[in-house]
Amino acid sequence: MKLNLTARLIPIFLLLSGCAHVALEGNSTSVETSQVLSPLVEPDLTIEPPSKPFTPEILFTLLVAEMGLKRDRYDIAITHYLHALSNAEDPGVAERATKLSFQAGAMAQALVAAQK
């Protein structure tokens, strides 16, 4: 029985793998992949450190915000991110607070975070 099933599956796999390598005839326009995949602007992937070091109070507030996210308490997370942003004035915290507020649908808080 097992041999019979294997004997039936082998031709099917061979047929499918053979069809995967068939070249299409007709209009074939060759485009270099460097033309297709080249981005218009190179992204800047450098991470800038905070302009000034975070105080222990700000670090604790950010930690509470992250724990709120971990527990799906977006209200706590947004509140603490905005509190940390008012004390830190850091662009990374502002970006995180803005994205989080948008994801949670809190547009008023997203506007406050985006203006910082």
C-alpha positions as CSV (number, residue, x, y, z in Angstrom):
1,M,0.0,0.0,0.0
2,K,2.8,2.4,1.0
3,L,4.8,1.5,-2.2
4,N,1.7,2.0,-4.3
5,L,1.2,5.6,-2.9
6,T,4.9,6.4,-3.4
7,A,4.7,5.1,-7.0
8,R,1.8,7.4,-7.7
9,L,3.4,10.5,-6.1
10,I,6.7,10.3,-7.8
11,P,5.4,11.0,-11.3
12,I,3.3,13.9,-10.0
13,F,6.3,15.5,-8.4
14,L,8.4,15.0,-11.5
15,L,5.6,16.6,-13.7
16,L,5.2,19.6,-11.4
17,S,9.0,20.2,-11.2
18,G,9.3,19.9,-14.9
19,C,6.6,22.5,-15.5
20,A,8.3,24.9,-13.2
21,H,11.3,25.2,-15.5
22,V,9.4,25.7,-18.8
23,A,10.5,29.0,-20.4
24,L,7.8,31.2,-21.9
25,E,8.1,32.0,-25.6
26,G,7.1,35.2,-27.2
27,N,7.6,38.8,-26.0
28,S,10.4,38.5,-23.5
29,T,11.8,41.9,-22.5
30,S,15.0,41.7,-20.5
31,V,15.2,44.2,-17.8
32,E,18.3,44.3,-15.6
33,T,17.6,43.7,-11.9
34,S,19.7,46.6,-10.9
35,Q,17.2,48.9,-12.8
36,V,14.2,47.3,-11.1
37,L,15.5,47.0,-7.6
38,S,17.5,50.2,-7.2
39,P,15.8,52.5,-4.7
40,L,15.4,56.1,-5.4
41,V,16.8,57.2,-2.1
42,E,19.2,55.2,0.0
43,P,17.7,54.8,3.5
44,D,19.6,56.2,6.4
45,L,20.0,53.3,8.8
46,T,22.1,55.0,11.4
47,I,20.7,55.2,14.9
48,E,21.4,58.5,16.6
49,P,21.9,58.4,20.4
50,P,19.8,60.6,22.5
51,S,20.9,64.2,22.7
52,K,21.3,64.0,26.4
53,P,21.3,60.9,28.6
54,F,18.0,59.8,30.1
55,T,17.4,60.3,33.8
56,P,16.4,57.3,35.9
57,E,12.9,58.8,36.1
58,I,12.6,58.8,32.3
59,L,14.0,55.3,32.0
60,F,11.5,54.0,34.5
61,T,8.6,55.8,32.7
62,L,9.8,54.2,29.4
63,L,10.0,50.8,31.0
64,V,6.5,51.1,32.4
65,A,5.3,52.1,28.9
66,E,6.9,49.1,27.3
67,M,5.5,46.8,30.0
68,G,2.1,48.3,29.2
69,L,2.6,47.3,25.6
70,K,3.7,43.8,26.5
71,R,0.3,43.4,28.3
72,D,-1.7,45.1,25.6
73,R,-2.5,48.1,27.7
74,Y,-2.1,50.8,25.1
75,D,-3.7,53.4,27.3
76,I,-0.9,53.0,29.9
77,A,1.8,52.8,27.3
78,I,0.7,56.0,25.5
79,T,0.3,57.9,28.7
80,H,3.8,57.0,29.9
81,Y,5.4,57.6,26.5
82,L,3.8,61.1,26.4
83,H,5.0,61.7,30.0
84,A,8.6,60.6,29.1
85,L,8.4,62.8,25.9
86,S,7.5,65.9,27.9
87,N,10.6,65.3,30.1
88,A,13.0,64.0,27.6
89,E,12.3,65.9,24.3
90,D,14.0,63.0,22.4
91,P,13.1,62.4,18.8
92,G,13.2,58.6,19.2
93,V,10.7,58.7,22.0
94,A,8.6,61.1,20.0
95,E,8.6,58.8,17.0
96,R,7.7,55.7,19.1
97,A,4.9,57.6,20.9
98,T,3.5,58.8,17.6
99,K,3.5,55.4,16.0
100,L,2.0,53.8,19.0
101,S,-0.7,56.4,19.2
102,F,-1.6,55.9,15.6
103,Q,-1.7,52.1,16.0
104,A,-4.0,52.5,19.0
105,G,-6.2,55.0,17.2
106,A,-5.6,57.8,19.7
107,M,-5.3,60.6,17.2
108,A,-5.2,63.4,19.8
109,Q,-2.2,61.8,21.5
110,A,-0.5,61.1,18.2
111,L,-0.8,64.8,17.3
112,V,0.7,65.8,20.6
113,A,3.6,63.4,20.1
114,A,4.2,64.4,16.5
115,Q,4.4,68.1,17.4
116,K,7.2,67.4,19.9
